[in-house]
Amino acid sequence: MMTRGERLATWIVVGGPIAVFSIWALVDNPRLFLVTMLNSLTLASLYFIVASGFTLVFGLMRNVNLAHGSLYLLGGYVGYVVARETGWWVIALAAGFAAAAIAGLLIQALILRHMQGQDLRQTMVTIGLSIVIADILLWVFTGQVYQMEAPEWLQGPIRDIPVIKAYSAYRLSLLGFGIAIGVFLWWLLNRTRVGTMIRAGVDDRAMLAAAGVNVNLVFAVTFMLGAGLAGFGGVIGAVELSMVPGEDTRLLLASLIVVIVGGMGSVVGAAVGAVILGLAETYGLAYAPTYSVVFTFVILIIVLAFRPRGIMGRAA
């Protein structure tokens, strides 16, 4: 455990260069700096929405589901088709959530339920499922790039923003989605009986079952919610990032980094991890595109060196 002096030294070493860079960038080009900041936070919101489901499944329930990225892709494609056929973006959101949630329920009930505590088997099986789902989607939708239109009430820019002048209304709305989902998950896990049962089941499954609670049902519902959030994020991402083969791997990797950096099983930690990843990626692309990927993994190394359980992680 680090002493107070060591923690202070760590903050100076890590925060010093960031503060110097921020002051320089803000003075050099205020508009670029602030637009990049908003881009970072909105990308972080998308990462958080997808990774919050991964936090429930992997961080909290300790189920290794490496098909999470494919569920994101499934939700995005389903949402695209529903939006194209109905013209209703809200229905597309619900359809993407439902499709991924049902797929997640089948994965949990038919496969992962019988592999509780067997991390290696879960890893190998879900990697296989991820490949199968991605190939089926590639067969159905081909390798064409699909992109949804934002709903009419979120199309166009928001104007007259100081310094920035104009910014995408849809992209800015991602902040609202991320905050709303984060508050809902925190309330669900910390202020409801269902959340208490979920946390109790993770700590002592046998004791919860002895108390008369259907543990398998609780875990199945939790897995459905986590998978559904991946599909929900897929529909949102289909507008901003487009749907194309390979996005599943990218979002799975982002979710892993968010959960590891933020701390397993912590919704607040997932939000912190998502913001850090969003800032590292977006500022890296804006100011040092050649090394943008490097920054992400440097942060991962630094966090794990000083906080092995993640920023908000706690001892089991």
N, C-alpha and C positions, 0 to 999 in steps of 0.2 A: 504493500500500500504506500502511495506517494505521500511525502510530507507536504506541509503547506508551501515551503520554499520551492520544492520540486514542481508543484502544481503551478506556482507563479512563474517559474522559469519556463515551463511548457507553454503557458499562455503568451509569454513574451516572444518566445521563439516562433510560435505558430501565428499569433495575432499581429506581431510587429510588421512582417512583410505584407500581410493583407491590408493593414491600415495604411502603409506607405503607398501601396499600389492604388488603393481606393482614392486617396487624396490626389495622387498624380492623374488618374484617369478622369476624375470629376473636374479637375482644373483644365485638363487638356481638351476634353470633348464631353461636356455635361450631358448632351442629348444621347450620345452613344452609350454612356455609362448608365443612364437612367432607363433607356429602352432595354438594354441588356439585363438590367436588374428585374424589370417586369417580365421579360422573356424567361429569366431564370425561375422566378416565382411561379409563373403559370406552367412551365414545364415540370417544376417540382410538384405542383398540384396533380398533374396527370400521373406522375410517378407514385405519388402518395396513394391515389385512388386504387391503382393496380397493386401496389405493395402492401396496402392495408389488408387486402384479402390474403396476401401471402403471409402477412404477420399473424393473422388468425390461424391459418392452416399450419404453417411451418414454425413460426415463432412461439405460438401459444399451445397448439395441440401437439406439436412435435411430429407432425406428419410431413414427410419429405415428398412434396408434390412438384416435380420438375416439369409437369405438363401445364403449369400455371400460365406460361407464355402462350401456349396453344389455345387455352381457354380465352385469353385476351383476343387472339386472332379470330376465334370462332364467334365471339360476341360482336366483333367489329363487322365481320362479313354478314352475319344475320341481321344486324342493325342496318347495314347498307341496303340489303335486299328489301327489308320491311319499309325503310324510308322511301326507297324508289317506287315501291308498289302502292303505298298509302299516302305518301307526302307528309306524314306526321313524324316529326323528329322525336317527340316524347314517346310515341308508341315504339319507335325504333330503339330508344333507350331501354324501355321495359322488355322488349323482345331480346335484345342482346344480353341483358341481365339474366332473363329466364333461361335462355339457351345454355349459357355457361353454367348457371346454377344446376340445371338438370344434368348436364354432362358431369359436373363435379359430384353430384349425388351418386350417379352411377359408378364413378371411379371409387368413391369412398365405400359405398355399400357392397360392391361386388369384388373389390380388390384390396384396398388399403385397410379395410376393417379387419381383414384376416392376417394382416402383417404388422399389427401394433407393436411398436418397439423394435422392429427389424429395419433399421435405417438403411442398410445396404440393399436389401431386397426392394424396399420402397423406392430408393434412388434408381436402381436399374429398371424396374418395372415402369416407373413414370417417365423415364427417358424414352423407353420404347413407346409408351403411349403418346408422348409428345411428337415423336417422329411419325407415328401412324396418323394422328389427327392432322398434323401439318401436311402430310402427303395427300390425305383425303381432300383437304381444303384446296390444295394445289390442283388436284384432279378436277374438282368441281368448278373452281373460279379461275383456273390457269394462273400464269405468272403476271397477269395484267395488273396494273396499279389502279386501285379503286379509291375514290375520295368522295365523301359525302359533302353536301352543302350544309352550311349552318342554317338554323331556322331563321325565318325572315326577321324576327324581332332581335336577332343577335348578329345580323349581317351588317357589314360596313364598319367604319371606324368611329370611335368616340373622339370628338374634336375638342379643341380649346383646353387641352391639358397643359399646364405650365411646363415649359422647356420642351417636353415631348411633342406637344401640339396635337398629335392624333395617334390612336392606338386601337387595335382590333377589338371590337366589342365582344366577339365570341371568345377570343383568347383571354380577355380579362375576366370573363365569366367563369373560367376554370378555377380561379381563386375561390369563388363562392362555392362551387361544387366541392372542392377539396376541404374547405373549412366545414361545410355542412356535414360531409361524411365523417370527418374527424370527430366532430362534436357528437354525432350520433353513435359512433363506435365507442367513444369514451363513456357516454351515458349507458350504453347497452352493457358494457363489461363491468362498470363500476357502480352502477346505481339501480340495476334490475336483478330480479331473482334468476333470470336466465343467465346473466353474466356471472352471478355467483356460482351457479351450477357448472358453467363451463370451466371456471377457474378451479373449482373443487375437483372436477373430473380429471383435470390435468394433473393436479397434485396427488390425488389418491382415488383412482378409478374404482377400486374395489369397495372402498368405504362409501362412496357416493351411490354405488349400486346397492349396497346393503341398506341404505337409507330409503330405498324404494324408487329411486330415480332411474328412468330408462336412459342409461349412459349412451348407448348406441344411437338413440334418437337425438340426444343433445349434440353429440359429435357430428351426426349427419347434417343437422340443421346448421351448425357452425361451418361445416365444410361447404355446404350449399351457399351460405352467405359469402364466404371467402372467394369461392369460384365465381359467384354472381358479380362481385365487385370487379373481378378481372374482365368479365364480359362488358360490364358497364363502362369501364375504362376504355375497352376496345371501341365502343361506339363513339365516345368522346374523341379518342385518338384518330378515328377514321375521318374526322373533319380537319383536324390540325396536322396530322402526320401522314395520313393516307394508309391504306391497307395493302400490304405487299408481302410475299413470302420473305421471311427473315426478321420481320418485326417481332415475331414471337420470341426469338432468341434474344433480341435486344432488350425487350421488356422483362424477360425472365432474369437476365443478368442485372438489369437495373434494380429489380425487386430484391434480388439477393444482396446487392450492395447496400440498399436502403435498410434492409432488416439487420444486416451485420453491423453497419455503422451506427444505426440508431439504437440497437439493442433488441434481442429477440423477445417477442411477446409484448412489446410496449407500443401502443398506438401513438403516444407522444413521441417516442423514439423514432418511429417510422416517419413521422412528420419532420423531425429534425434531420434524419438521414436523407429524406427526399429533398429538403431545401439545400443541404450541403452538396448533394449530387447535382441538382439543377444549377446551382451557382458555379460549380467546378466545370461542368460541361459547357454552359452557355458563355461564361466569361472566357473560358479557354478557346472556344470557337471564334469569339469576337476579337480577342487580343493576341492569341498565339495558336492559330489553328493547327499548326504542325504538331504541337505537343498537347492538344486538348485532352486526348485519351490518357496521357501520362498523368495529368493532374488528378484525375479520378482515382487512379490506383495509388498515387502518392498519399492522398487523403486516407484511403483504406488502410494503407500500411501504418500511417501515423496513429490512427485511431486504435488499431489493433495492438500497436506497440505499447500505448499508454492506457487503453481501456479495452482489454481483451473481450469483455462481454458487451461492448458497444457503449455508446455515450449514455444511454438511459438504462442499460442492462443492469440486472441485479443478480446477486448470487442465488443459486437454486436452493 
